[in-house]
Amino acid sequence: MRYAMPLIAMLATPAVAQVGISPHITTPAAWERFAVRVINQTDTATVAVRVEVPEVIMILGVEDKAGWKIQRSTASDTVRQAIAWTGGSITKGQYGEFAFLGRLDANAKKDDLAFPVRIQRANGSVVEWRKRPGEPYAAPRVEIEGTVSISSTGQVAMAGAGIGLAIIAIIVAVALGVRSKK
């Protein structure tokens, strides 16, 4: 039993290492180029890659990839938003990078985001990376760090603008009230 766990970890490592994402860290309200990397370590070509994108990321655009067709699907009550690349081929020892531009919601909580990935091989077999870190076939993750904040100067400016708008609203209301009495 003592040797079983290291053996399992060694056997699982190549599968886990087949999919990754960059950047590894992002911040709320950031515009990022998210790139999912897929390496093929098998004798059967990878012919389709599908990435589920967390809903706190607005997909702004998908980078074109020569030889691959792109299909975006929007989120519903039961399905996450996703991007699928099909029609290309990644053969043994090659890798492909599948990128999109996204903007993280400004109110995103400090956490990590999972990007489940599904790859399909030319023989029809499918491998999915959906599990938690430390498990075989863990989904690639991006950590959210920091928060969006307004400087003290920005807070004063916003307060001043609010007071200014309130004064204008009072002047307009008084002017309309005086006009209606005439």
C-alpha positions as CSV (number, residue, x, y, z in Angstrom):
1,M,0.0,0.0,0.0
2,R,2.9,2.3,0.8
3,Y,4.0,2.2,-2.9
4,A,0.5,2.4,-4.4
5,M,-0.1,6.1,-3.8
6,P,3.1,7.3,-5.5
7,L,2.5,5.0,-8.4
8,I,-1.1,6.4,-8.8
9,A,0.3,9.9,-8.6
10,M,2.9,9.1,-11.3
11,L,0.3,7.6,-13.6
12,A,-2.1,10.5,-13.1
13,T,0.5,13.3,-13.7
14,P,0.7,13.1,-17.5
15,A,-3.1,13.4,-17.8
16,V,-3.2,16.4,-15.5
17,A,-0.3,18.1,-17.2
18,Q,-2.1,17.9,-20.6
19,V,-4.2,21.0,-20.0
20,G,-3.2,24.4,-18.4
21,I,-4.3,28.0,-18.4
22,S,-2.7,31.4,-18.2
23,P,-2.7,33.8,-16.6
24,H,-2.6,32.0,-13.2
25,I,-3.7,35.2,-11.4
26,T,-6.1,38.0,-12.3
27,T,-7.8,40.9,-10.5
28,P,-11.4,42.2,-10.6
29,A,-12.3,44.4,-13.6
30,A,-9.1,43.2,-15.5
31,W,-9.1,42.6,-19.2
32,E,-7.2,39.4,-19.7
33,R,-6.1,37.2,-22.6
34,F,-6.9,33.8,-21.2
35,A,-5.1,31.0,-23.0
36,V,-5.8,27.3,-22.5
37,R,-2.9,25.1,-23.5
38,V,-3.5,21.5,-24.6
39,I,-0.7,19.1,-25.2
40,N,-1.2,15.7,-26.9
41,Q,0.8,12.9,-25.3
42,T,-1.1,10.1,-27.1
43,D,-0.9,8.5,-30.5
44,T,-4.4,9.8,-31.4
45,A,-4.8,13.4,-32.6
46,T,-6.8,15.9,-30.5
47,V,-9.5,17.3,-32.8
48,A,-11.8,19.3,-30.6
49,V,-11.3,21.5,-27.5
50,R,-14.2,22.9,-25.4
51,V,-13.6,25.4,-22.5
52,E,-16.3,26.4,-20.0
53,V,-15.8,30.0,-19.0
54,P,-17.0,31.1,-15.5
55,E,-19.9,33.5,-15.6
56,V,-18.0,36.3,-13.8
57,I,-16.0,36.6,-17.0
58,M,-17.5,38.5,-19.9
59,I,-16.1,37.0,-23.2
60,L,-15.0,40.0,-25.3
61,G,-13.6,38.1,-28.2
62,V,-12.0,34.8,-29.3
63,E,-8.6,34.6,-31.0
64,D,-8.8,33.0,-34.4
65,K,-6.8,29.8,-34.7
66,A,-5.8,28.7,-38.2
67,G,-7.5,25.4,-39.2
68,W,-10.0,25.5,-36.4
69,K,-13.6,26.6,-36.3
70,I,-14.8,28.5,-33.3
71,Q,-18.3,28.2,-31.7
72,R,-19.4,30.2,-28.7
73,S,-22.3,29.2,-26.6
74,T,-24.0,31.5,-24.1
75,A,-24.9,30.5,-20.6
76,S,-28.4,29.3,-19.6
77,D,-29.9,28.1,-16.3
78,T,-28.3,24.7,-16.7
79,V,-25.2,25.3,-19.0
80,R,-22.2,27.5,-18.5
81,Q,-20.9,29.8,-21.3
82,A,-18.3,28.0,-23.4
83,I,-16.0,28.2,-26.4
84,A,-15.4,25.2,-28.6
85,W,-12.7,24.8,-31.2
86,T,-13.1,22.0,-33.8
87,G,-11.8,20.9,-37.1
88,G,-8.0,21.2,-36.4
89,S,-5.6,18.6,-35.2
90,I,-2.9,18.4,-32.4
91,T,-0.8,15.3,-33.0
92,K,1.4,13.5,-30.5
93,G,4.1,15.7,-29.0
94,Q,2.4,18.9,-30.2
95,Y,0.4,21.5,-28.3
96,G,-2.2,24.1,-29.1
97,E,-3.1,27.3,-27.4
98,F,-6.7,28.4,-27.5
99,A,-7.2,32.0,-26.4
100,F,-9.9,34.5,-25.7
101,L,-10.1,38.0,-24.3
102,G,-12.3,38.3,-21.2
103,R,-13.1,40.9,-18.6
104,L,-13.5,39.8,-15.0
105,D,-16.5,41.3,-13.2
106,A,-15.4,44.2,-11.0
107,N,-17.4,42.6,-8.1
108,A,-15.7,39.2,-8.4
109,K,-14.9,37.7,-5.0
110,K,-11.3,36.8,-4.1
111,D,-11.4,33.1,-5.1
112,D,-10.2,30.8,-7.8
113,L,-12.0,30.2,-11.1
114,A,-12.3,26.8,-12.6
115,F,-12.2,26.4,-16.4
116,P,-13.5,22.9,-17.2
117,V,-11.9,21.6,-20.4
118,R,-13.2,18.8,-22.7
119,I,-11.0,17.4,-25.4
120,Q,-12.0,15.0,-28.1
121,R,-9.6,12.7,-30.0
122,A,-9.8,11.6,-33.6
123,N,-11.0,8.1,-32.5
124,G,-14.0,9.7,-30.7
125,S,-12.7,9.3,-27.2
126,V,-13.2,12.2,-24.8
127,V,-11.3,13.4,-21.7
128,E,-12.6,16.0,-19.4
129,W,-10.8,18.1,-16.8
130,R,-13.5,19.0,-14.3
131,K,-12.3,17.9,-10.9
132,R,-10.8,19.8,-7.9
133,P,-7.0,20.5,-7.6
134,G,-5.0,17.5,-6.5
135,E,-7.3,15.0,-8.2
136,P,-6.5,13.5,-11.6
137,Y,-8.0,15.5,-14.4
138,A,-8.3,18.7,-12.3
139,A,-9.8,21.7,-14.2
140,P,-7.3,24.5,-14.9
141,R,-7.8,27.4,-12.4
142,V,-7.1,31.1,-12.3
143,E,-6.8,32.8,-8.9
144,I,-8.5,36.2,-8.2
145,E,-6.4,38.5,-6.1
146,G,-7.2,42.0,-4.9
147,T,-10.2,44.2,-5.2
148,V,-11.3,47.2,-7.2
149,S,-11.1,50.3,-5.1
150,I,-11.5,54.0,-5.4
151,S,-8.7,56.3,-4.1
152,S,-9.6,58.9,-1.5
153,T,-9.3,61.6,-4.2
154,G,-11.8,59.6,-6.3
155,Q,-14.2,59.2,-3.4
156,V,-14.1,63.0,-2.8
157,A,-14.7,63.6,-6.5
158,M,-17.7,61.2,-6.6
159,A,-19.1,62.8,-3.4
160,G,-18.7,66.3,-5.0
161,A,-20.4,65.2,-8.2
162,G,-23.3,63.7,-6.2
163,I,-23.8,66.9,-4.2
164,G,-23.5,69.0,-7.5
165,L,-26.2,66.8,-9.1
166,A,-28.4,67.2,-6.0
167,I,-28.1,71.0,-6.1
168,I,-29.0,71.1,-9.8
169,A,-32.0,68.9,-9.2
170,I,-33.2,71.2,-6.4
171,I,-32.8,74.3,-8.7
172,V,-34.7,72.6,-11.5
173,A,-37.5,71.5,-9.1
174,V,-37.8,75.0,-7.7
175,A,-37.8,76.6,-11.2
176,L,-40.5,74.2,-12.4
177,G,-42.5,74.9,-9.2
178,V,-42.3,78.7,-9.7
179,R,-43.3,78.3,-13.4
180,S,-46.3,76.2,-12.6
181,K,-47.7,78.8,-10.1
182,K,-47.7,81.6,-12.7
